[in-house]
Amino acid sequence: MMKMQHINIGAVVVLITLFLWLGAPFFFGEQAADAAGRIIMMYLLMLLSVLVVFRDEMPVIPFNAKSITIFIITGTITTIALVSMKAVLFLSSFEPIVALSFGFLYAFVKAFIEEVIFRWTLVRRFNPVIASLMFGGFHFGVLVVFGVPFTTLLVAIGFLSALGFAWYMLSSWYGKGSPIGLMASAGSHFGYNLVALGVI
């Protein structure tokens, strides 16, 4: 029997995202379902667009002990660090999370899709600083859905651009441009999302 060494994580993420979108009223509650559903659909369309346009360049992430360990370690370190600093840290998320288990799925989907787009696809076409600014700018649309005040919006975009560059540095330092580096930045991003979304 052939040993499975690779998995199409992108396909799994598409299925999880569809699951979250279809169940938005249940997962996020009736009041937040509309806004959360729009954001989930935006992420799904972004990922599908990137998968279609750049299908030959999509990373194949090895599904093995090393990649899973990297993801868990960076996610755990980030989560612990952020939880310990939460009182003084600006966390720029205004999205509601109701069900804990689905909050984990939502945090993972958002982290993985953003890493593939901003730390893999766009960084190969633009300077990493430009790709990081695009990451911050992308969140303009996400935050506007929740009616965030303009000054808070500007701070959030600046903060997220800097954070995006830090994740680029982590992925390039660890993976040296290989897909395995995405597991490091995605793990850290996932840890950030867990705290920013209020899951932890």
C-alpha positions as CSV (number, residue, x, y, z in Angstrom):
1,M,0.0,0.0,0.0
2,M,1.4,3.4,-1.0
3,K,2.2,5.7,1.9
4,M,0.5,9.1,1.7
5,Q,3.2,11.8,1.8
6,H,1.3,14.8,0.4
7,I,-2.2,16.1,0.8
8,N,-4.1,18.8,-1.1
9,I,-4.7,21.0,1.9
10,G,-6.3,23.6,-0.4
11,A,-9.1,21.2,-1.3
12,V,-9.7,20.5,2.4
13,V,-9.8,24.2,3.2
14,V,-12.4,24.8,0.4
15,L,-14.6,22.1,1.9
16,I,-14.3,23.5,5.4
17,T,-15.0,27.0,4.1
18,L,-18.1,25.8,2.3
19,F,-19.2,24.0,5.5
20,L,-18.8,27.2,7.5
21,W,-20.6,29.4,4.9
22,L,-23.6,27.0,4.7
23,G,-23.9,26.8,8.5
24,A,-23.2,30.5,9.2
25,P,-26.5,31.1,11.1
26,F,-25.8,28.2,13.3
27,F,-22.1,28.8,13.9
28,F,-22.2,32.6,14.3
29,G,-25.8,33.2,15.5
30,E,-28.6,34.8,13.5
31,Q,-27.4,38.4,14.2
32,A,-23.8,37.9,13.0
33,A,-24.6,35.3,10.3
34,D,-25.0,37.8,7.4
35,A,-21.7,39.6,8.0
36,A,-19.8,36.4,8.8
37,G,-21.3,34.7,5.7
38,R,-20.2,37.5,3.5
39,I,-16.6,37.3,4.8
40,I,-16.5,33.5,4.5
41,M,-17.8,33.8,0.9
42,M,-15.1,36.4,0.2
43,Y,-12.4,34.1,1.5
44,L,-13.8,31.2,-0.5
45,L,-13.9,33.2,-3.8
46,M,-10.4,34.5,-3.2
47,L,-9.0,31.0,-2.6
48,L,-10.8,29.5,-5.6
49,S,-9.6,32.4,-7.8
50,V,-6.0,31.9,-6.8
51,L,-6.3,28.1,-7.2
52,V,-7.6,28.5,-10.7
53,V,-5.3,31.3,-11.9
54,F,-2.1,30.0,-10.2
55,R,-2.9,26.3,-10.2
56,D,0.5,25.3,-11.5
57,E,2.3,27.2,-8.7
58,M,0.2,26.2,-5.7
59,P,2.3,24.8,-2.9
60,V,2.1,21.1,-2.1
61,I,2.6,20.9,1.6
62,P,3.9,17.6,2.9
63,F,1.5,15.9,5.3
64,N,4.0,14.5,7.7
65,A,5.2,14.7,11.3
66,K,7.6,17.6,10.5
67,S,5.0,19.9,8.9
68,I,2.4,19.2,11.5
69,T,4.9,19.8,14.3
70,I,6.0,23.1,12.8
71,F,2.4,24.2,12.6
72,I,1.6,23.2,16.2
73,I,4.8,24.7,17.7
74,T,4.4,28.1,16.0
75,G,0.7,28.2,16.7
76,T,1.3,27.3,20.4
77,I,4.1,29.8,20.9
78,T,2.0,32.6,19.3
79,T,-1.1,31.8,21.2
80,I,0.7,31.7,24.6
81,A,2.6,34.9,23.8
82,L,-0.6,36.7,22.8
83,V,-2.7,35.5,25.7
84,S,0.0,36.7,28.1
85,M,0.1,40.1,26.5
86,K,-3.6,40.4,25.6
87,A,-4.2,43.4,28.0
88,V,-1.7,45.5,26.2
89,L,-1.9,44.2,22.6
90,F,-4.1,45.7,19.9
91,L,-5.9,42.8,18.3
92,S,-7.6,44.0,15.2
93,S,-10.5,41.6,14.8
94,F,-14.2,42.5,15.2
95,E,-15.6,39.3,14.0
96,P,-18.0,37.3,16.2
97,I,-17.3,33.8,17.2
98,V,-20.0,31.8,19.1
99,A,-19.2,28.1,18.9
100,L,-15.7,27.2,20.2
101,S,-15.2,24.3,17.9
102,F,-16.2,26.2,14.8
103,G,-14.1,29.1,15.9
104,F,-11.0,26.8,15.6
105,L,-12.1,25.9,12.0
106,Y,-12.7,29.5,11.1
107,A,-9.4,30.6,12.5
108,F,-7.6,27.9,10.6
109,V,-9.4,28.6,7.3
110,K,-8.6,32.3,7.5
111,A,-5.0,31.8,8.4
112,F,-4.3,29.2,5.7
113,I,-6.0,31.1,2.9
114,E,-4.3,34.3,3.7
115,E,-0.9,32.6,4.0
116,V,-1.3,30.9,0.6
117,I,-2.3,34.2,-1.0
118,F,-0.1,36.8,0.7
119,R,3.0,34.7,1.7
120,W,3.1,32.4,-1.3
121,T,1.3,33.7,-4.4
122,L,1.6,37.5,-4.1
123,V,5.1,37.5,-2.7
124,R,6.3,35.8,-5.9
125,R,4.9,38.7,-8.0
126,F,5.6,41.7,-5.8
127,N,8.2,42.9,-3.3
128,P,7.5,41.3,0.1
129,V,6.8,44.8,1.6
130,I,4.2,45.5,-1.1
131,A,2.6,42.0,-0.5
132,S,2.5,42.8,3.2
133,L,0.8,46.2,2.5
134,M,-1.7,44.4,0.3
135,F,-2.4,42.0,3.3
136,G,-3.1,45.0,5.5
137,G,-5.2,46.7,2.8
138,F,-7.2,43.5,2.2
139,H,-8.4,43.7,5.8
140,F,-9.9,47.1,5.0
141,G,-12.8,45.2,3.3
142,V,-13.1,42.7,6.2
143,L,-13.2,45.3,8.9
144,V,-15.5,47.7,7.0
145,V,-18.2,44.9,7.0
146,F,-18.3,45.3,10.8
147,G,-18.5,49.1,10.8
148,V,-15.1,49.7,12.4
149,P,-14.3,53.4,13.1
150,F,-12.0,55.0,10.5
151,T,-9.1,55.7,12.9
152,T,-9.3,52.2,14.3
153,L,-9.3,50.9,10.7
154,L,-6.1,52.8,9.9
155,V,-4.3,51.5,13.0
156,A,-5.5,48.0,12.2
157,I,-4.3,48.2,8.6
158,G,-0.9,49.4,9.7
159,F,-0.6,46.8,12.4
160,L,-1.7,44.0,10.1
161,S,0.7,45.1,7.3
162,A,3.6,44.9,9.8
163,L,2.3,41.5,11.1
164,G,2.1,40.3,7.5
165,F,5.7,41.2,6.9
166,A,6.7,39.4,10.2
167,W,4.9,36.2,8.9
168,Y,6.7,36.6,5.6
169,M,10.0,36.7,7.4
170,L,9.1,33.6,9.5
171,S,8.0,31.6,6.4
172,S,11.1,32.6,4.4
173,W,13.5,32.1,7.3
174,Y,12.1,28.7,8.1
175,G,11.2,27.4,4.7
176,K,13.6,29.4,2.5
177,G,10.8,29.8,-0.1
178,S,9.6,26.2,0.2
179,P,6.0,25.2,1.1
180,I,7.1,24.0,4.5
181,G,7.7,27.6,5.5
182,L,4.0,28.2,5.0
183,M,3.4,25.7,7.9
184,A,5.4,27.9,10.2
185,S,3.7,31.2,9.2
186,A,0.2,29.5,9.0
187,G,0.7,28.1,12.5
188,S,1.6,31.5,13.9
189,H,-1.2,33.1,12.0
190,F,-3.6,30.5,13.3
191,G,-2.5,31.2,16.9
192,Y,-3.0,34.9,16.3
193,N,-6.5,34.3,14.9
194,L,-7.5,32.2,17.9
195,V,-6.8,35.1,20.3
196,A,-7.9,37.9,18.0
197,L,-11.2,36.2,17.3
198,G,-11.8,35.5,20.9
199,V,-11.7,31.7,20.6
200,I,-9.1,31.6,23.3
